[in-house]
Amino acid sequence: MIRKIILLAFTLGCSLLFIFQLINLQLFSPNYTELSNNNAIEKRPIYPNRGLIYDRNGVLIVTNQPVYDLMVVPENLVSFDTLELISFLDISKQYLIEKLKKSNRFSHKLPSIVIRQISKEEHASFQEKMWKYPSFYFQKKSVRDYLIPTASNLLGYTSKINPRELKNKTDYNIGEMIGRQGIEKTYEQELRGEKGISFFQKDRFNRIIGPYKDRIFDKNPIISDNLNLTIDVLLQQYGESLLINKRGGIVAIEPSSGEVLALVTAPNYNPNLLIGRERSKNFKILVSDTVAKPLFNRGLQAEYSPGSPFKTLNALIGLQEKVITPETVFTCNKGFSYARGAFMKCHCPIGTKNKLVRGIYNSCNSFFGKTYSKIIESAPSSAEGLDRWKTHLEKFGLGNYLGYDLPIGKKGFIPSSSYYDNWYKKGGWKSSTTISNAIGQGEVLTTPIQMANFTATIANRGYFFKPHFTKPKSQKIRDSLYPKNYTLIEPQHFETVIEGMHQVVERGTARIAKIKDIKVCGKTGTAENFIRLNNEKKQLTDHSIFVAFAPKENPKIAIAVFIENGYWGSRWAAPIASLMIEKYLNGTVKRSWLEKRMLEGSLMDEYAKPLSGNSFTINE
Amino acid sequence: MPNHFPEILSLLMNNTIFSKLDWLSVILYLALVCFGIINIYSTTYTEDFFNFETLNNSVTKQFWIFVFCISIFPFILFTKPIFLEHLSFVFYGLSLLSLFGLFMFGHTISGANSWYLIGGLSIQPSEFAKIATTMVLALNLSSIQNSMSQKRTLLKVFFIITLPMTLIILQPDPGSALVFMGLFFVLIREGLDLRVLYFGIAFFILFIFTLLFGSLATSLGASFLVFVVFFIQKRFASKTRKTSFLLSLGVFILFSYSVNFIFNSFFKQRHRDRFNIILGLNTDKQGIGYNINQSKIAIGSGGFSGKGFLNGTQTKGNFVPKQHTDYIFSTIGEEWGFIGSSLLIIAFTIFILRIIYRAERQNLAYRRIFSYAFASMLFIHFFINIGMTLGLVPTVGIPLPFISYGGSNLIAFSIMFFIYLNFDANRLN
């Protein structure tokens, strides 16, 4: 009878319907698991502290320090002493109100940051007042701490990864710190370590209510190894102090390894400017200084005419190509005429007969002009001669990136025959057309680190190791990363040139660079330079240049110093290089009179000249 | 000392009411309540900090209420059935009185004035009104003077049921009132014109189809079906009643065209929303559809074997509201998976079917109707509650008997169950 089975049928039908729906939801809708995980599980990265950075002698330069974000959960806001808070945090009332409103818009129940990166000192003094502000709390974060405020351009800096970068770097999280520039950028992978993950259980307001499944899925972070720089921090700091109120760069390399001992660029900035609350404000100031360019690494990025130090390379090429010998004599008559109606001036008295060594220590333009001509013209054609010359130079690491372990650099420039074919017309040029290359002016451009590197190559008598800024972890890695790069010059040719460079310091242009008991080999340079000022090419005071290595036998340091608009190489660059060498080899500097002159000397007036708007005189 | 236990047990089993007890349903009852307590524990369990509501004691409360139920079990079991029958009207009167009393002494919890607060205990009289109404209904229908074909009886029955319902709606607690509709199955069983059922089903289907597909399509579909049925009947039946077919068709079309009016003027916005969510006409998963969506996520993410006891992330995160009461099935689905939740559904189904089966064996009308009404009440709770958490039935805030947290509900259903056991065990007395 139908009445008896109606409820029965409804009950059975209903439970079948339920089981059908359960099958549908639980067995055939896999996305519910994902939805549930999105809902309820929060993956939070645990960041290991960034790796510490030491100098070559184990002096700790960069470590980490805690900073504190002031947090608020709008839901918990109660009235507080606004005046005290804003005066303590040094913010305007309007800013605070705006921040709190923004937090509330973001979420009523989730924490928001009110003030970022309050320093540990500020935090400590505020801590005792915190009881008055139950609505707020501090969240600890870790940022860089520069124990020795040095080498900012070399070290680079860290900042939060931006959303654009996040698209390409999927293993980063929002808000994670990433290395920018310098060592921090190159060794980002090594320094950041390996993130850990912890899983949290969220509630429906997205609040964390506890660890997920007793942390069984959690992964601990792995702290990275420490990084040992090749930099000698004392030398670095000394170099920086020598360049105060000057513009330019110093690069010092250990020839026997290619390790960079110091990379100084001036003007510089204090690396501590780029951490904490004021970071973005300070960064803007640094970026907007387009005249002094404190973020521009002159040691790596500035392409200058190498000037007279370049003559040593021409001498070596000349010897190797057998267009000159150590005994070759060229006569200088206050210069020489290299083409009809074209004369290259020199400071040698009329009738000076120079051999190579004397040509170097007197920096005779005629000698090297003639040598250059012979190098180019000894080949079947000027083009072949020039390209052969270029090949030699490339072997010294010029005209291309050196391949060191920092993210920035410049190629410099060594012209090729096709460059001149383009410029003039094919066959429309010869050595006389490009004679400025003989003395390191003209088309040739190098960066200070390239100059330091070729100096190291000369010091090594014919090879160099790629310059680098961090110590490899083992000898094996060192050998594979930094093999010897040989030049095409036979070793015996170097001795003559080195003797010439030694005489530069002993009795030549850079006698001021002489150090007691140390045989210094060097070469001064004074390079003409021009800028465009109001659409007019304007010559500025020459750059002061000096390259050197020491001691002569078994060299420990090769150095290039470049002082913008310093005039004679012997005026600024040579003393500075000499002081650096003395500091590095002896640990102390005895010539305090010279040190004082260099430390206190300023070229700021010189730099102000072209900006003054008035006409000015150069090379005073 | 010799072990006398088997002898005592056999003595009990052979010579007392225990031998005639419906042990299957007793076991199911105990299993359901225990399973309920386990899940209430899970919904209120927090691993460490951040316990923002003091729900911790709901488990202990439910446990002691269970103990209380067990302790009153012998009293109900050993009461003479006839005594219970005679008290029907007294209970009904007390029930109505307590429902009236709410308007003066009641306590409001989440908008409904449905509770008495007595010494820290909150008592919900509408739960107990279910027992009394069932008893009085059974008493009336079992009376020889009354028959479902009499208008007088129908009127009486109508008042018996709608009186408490009206009082409950006024609290306002329409959910609790709605479950009295379960008694409709009792009326059908006891002789209510079956056409009421057919038309009821027809109107329900028309209602849903009109909301989904509009009046015109629904009317055309209904017409087509009516004509098909008409011609089939014409071929096989000896006589056909053309006018009644046309009349019902007219009523159907009229109803279909008035659905929107009914829906928009008799329903409140939140009720309309609930229908729209279930029918997929509104997919606002953050706002009004949030509960249903989260409940489905919880159940769906349970998968085949569930996330395990105390491991439900949806449950721990309180994503589903009222999880220890109305939405407890979502916890079961999440933590016990398809195995656990389908077993619960099967257990519940067996429990209801068992009671229907045993009710039908009763010779005395009062007892049969009471037991049958108990089964109907269980069914309507089962259908609405689990249907709601599965996203099949619009949201109605009623508990799942024996499983959900709620003292009054557990006591009321336990009492009804014990009375059923009493009647069933005393079937031959």
Interface residues (C-beta under 8 A of the other chain):
Chain A: I2 R3 K4 I6 L7 L8 F10 T11 L12 C14 S15 L17 F18 I19 Q21 L22 I23 L25 Q26 L27 S29 N31 Y32 T33 L35 S36 N37 N39 A40 I41 Q201 K202 D203 R204 R207 I209 G210 P211 Y212 K213 D214
Chain B: T46 E47 D48 F49 F50 F185 I188 R189 E190 G191 L194 L197 Q294 K296 I297 A298 I299 G300 S301 G302 G303 F304 N311 T313 Q314 K316 G317 N318 F319 G333 E334 G337 F338 S341 S342 I345 I346 F348 T349 I352 L353 I356 E360 Y372 A375 S376 F379 F382 F383 I386 G387 L390 G391 L392
